[in-house]
Each structure stands twice: as structure tokens, then as C-alpha cells.
């Protein structure tokens, strides 16, 4: 009798162990290092009405790349998970070395561990003078995140700009109607530091 009860229990234990091995969750970096992520040109992605990046009508998971104009050299690499920037956006110099990286979680720019940031159209932001500086606000709070604006009658952004505490901090990138990068500006506390041309 004990053997009859023991046999189903052993079968159940074996099936649980088998399932746990096949359901291993890989991090984004592990999958990238194995070359298992889809890769595309960022201009091939379209943003839908909900802000998800789509490839052929489906939310994209993988890496999109922007190259220096007229070359095969990588300029920007974006990690995307289920249509949202998730992981890093890496900016490269012409020598192939990383100049700067921004970290994202589910589409939100992560400037520090305590700050949840957002991505929105710049038109929804309001301006207020705070001491001697004009700062951007979102729903009454100092804006931290990325805002963008699109060409008329299009979903193609013509610029994207990173903000922290209401001021431009990080990179502002400008695009043509085809989604090709024109140039990028680097800001610190709303002051232009340098212009990076592809």
C-alpha cells in the first residue's frame, strides 16, 4: 500500500523538477550575449497609440540600432521588451566605444533608484518659473523622464529629450521624417554641453 502511494508522489516530484528546468528565466543581458534577441533598424519600428514600439504590427522585443549616417558603425542601441524601452540605451562614439548609457525600466528612464520616470509627448508638459529657472512639470510634479514630439500627421518623432527634475539632463535627439538621426545634443541642468553629429 505504501508503494502505491509513493509511486504517484515520485512521479509528481519528477514532473515538477522537469518543469522548473525548462522554465528558466533569462535576463535581457544573458539572452543578448547568446545572440538570441531580434535586431532591427530603429526606423523600422512604429509607435502605436499606447506608446508601444511595433515591428510589423506586433510589440517588438529585441534590440534596435541607429547607425552613423552613411556607415555601418553603431551610434545608438536600444533594448526593447514587449514594445517598451527596457534595459539600456547606449550611445557610441565613432570609435565604437560607449559614450553614455541610460537605463530604462518598462519605458521609464531610471535616473536613480528612488525615481519612477515616464515617457510622454512634450505637449502635455507645462512650464513654470522656479526661482531663476523655467522648469517643466507633468501633472503638477517636476518632470523626470523622456518627452518627444512627432511630425504633423505622423507617429514619427522628430525629437526626444531626457529630463530630470524639470530640466533637460542627458540627451536630446533629432530625427528626419524617415526616422534617421540628424544630430544629438547633450544637456546638463538645461545647459547645452555638446552637439554630437552622426
N, C-alpha and C positions, 0 to 999 in steps of 0.2 A: 504494500500500500504506500509506504514511504517513497518507493521508487517511482510510482505513478505520479505522485505529487511533485517529486523532484525533477522529473523529466520536463514537464511544461515550464517549470521555473527556469531550468537551464536554457531551454530554447528561447524564452523571453529575454534572458540576460544576454545571450549571444546576439539577438536581433538588435538590442539597444546599443551594444558595443559597435556593431557594424554600421548602424545609422550615424552614430556620433563621429565615426571616422570619415564618412562620405560628406557630412555636412560642415566640414571645416570652413570657417570664415577667414578669408584672406583680407589683409589690409590693402589699401589702394597701392601703397608702395611695393608690396610683395608681388601683386599682380603686374605692376608696371615693370619690375625687374625681370619678370619671366616673359615679358613681351606679349601678354595676353590681352592688353587693352586695345580697343579700336583707336585709330588715329586718323584725323582728318584735318583739312584746312579750316580755320575758324570761320572763313567767309561762307563755307558750305552749311553752316548752322543758322537756323532762323529762330528768333524768339517768338513764342506764341503769346496769346493774350494773358496767360497766367505767369509769364516770365520764365518759362522753361525753354531751354535750348533744344531745338528739334533737328534731327537729321532724317530726311525722307519721311517726315510726319510722325516720328517716334522720339520720345525724350532720349537724348544722347548720353551714353556712358562711355568715357574714354578720355582721350587727350586731343585737344585741338591746338594747332600750331599756326602762328603768323610768322612768315619769313621776311627777312630784309628784302626790299624790293629789288627784283632782278637777280636774286641769288638763291641758293638753296640753304643759306645759313639761317638758323632759328633765331627769331627776335623775341617772340613771346610764346610760352607754352602754358596752356590752361588745363587743369584737371577737372573733369566734369563727371558727376554721378547723378543719374536719373534726371538729367536736364538742368541741374544746378551746379554752379562752380563749387567744388568740394575738394579740398586739399590745397594745392598751391597754384598761384600764377607766378611763373618765373620769367624774368626779363633778362635777356642775354645781350652782351656786347658783341661787336663784330668779330672779336677773337674767340667767341664761343663760351666765354666764362659768364657765370651768373652775376648780374649787376645788382639785382634786388629781387626779393620774393615777398609775395603777400599770401597770407594763409586765409582760407575760407572754410566755413562750415555751413553746409546746406544753403549756399548762396550768399551768406553774410560774411563780410570782411571781418576777420578776427584781429583787432589791433592790440588787445590784451585779453587776459583770461577772464576778466570780470565784465567785459563789454560785449553785449549782443548787438551786432550791427545789421543793417538792412541794405537792400538794393531797390531803388525806385527811380521814376522819371524825375529829373531835376525840376520840372514844372510844378510838382507838388510841394516843393520846399518853400519856406517863407524866409525873408531876410529881416534881421533885427540888429540895431546897433547895440553892441555890448561894450561899454567903456569906449575905447577908441577904434574898435574893430567892428566890421559888419560880419555877422555870423549867420549861417544857415540853420534853420530849425525844421523839424519834422514832427507834426502833431504836438507842438508846444515844447518839444525837447531839442537840445542841441543835437544836430545831425551827425551821426557817425555811421559810415557805410559808403556805398558807391551809388552815385546818381548818373543818369545818362539822358540823352535826348536823341530823337530819331529824325530822319529826313521826313519832310511832308509826304503824306500818303504812302508811308513805308513803315516797316518794322525794323529797318536797318539803322542802328545807332550811328550818329556822326561824331559823338564823343562820349567818353565815360570818364568820370572823375571820382577819386577817392577822397573822403572827408573824415576828419577826426575832430570831435568837439566843435562842430560848426565851421571849421576852416579846412581848406584844401591841404591835405597831407598825403604824400605818396605820388601816384602818377595820374595824369590826365592824358588820355589817348584820343586822337582824332582820326576819323576814317572817311574814305570816299564812299560813293553810293554802292560800289561793288563790295564793300567791306574790307578793302585793302587799307592797311595802316598808312597814314600820311606822316605823322610825327607824334612824339610823346613828350610831355613836359613833366618835370619832377618838381613838386612843391613841398615846402616845409612851413607850417603855420601861415598858409596863404601867400607865401613869397615864392616866386619862381626861382628855382635853384639852377636848373639847366634844361636845355632842349635836346632831345635825342631823336635824330633823324634816321629812318631806316636806310 
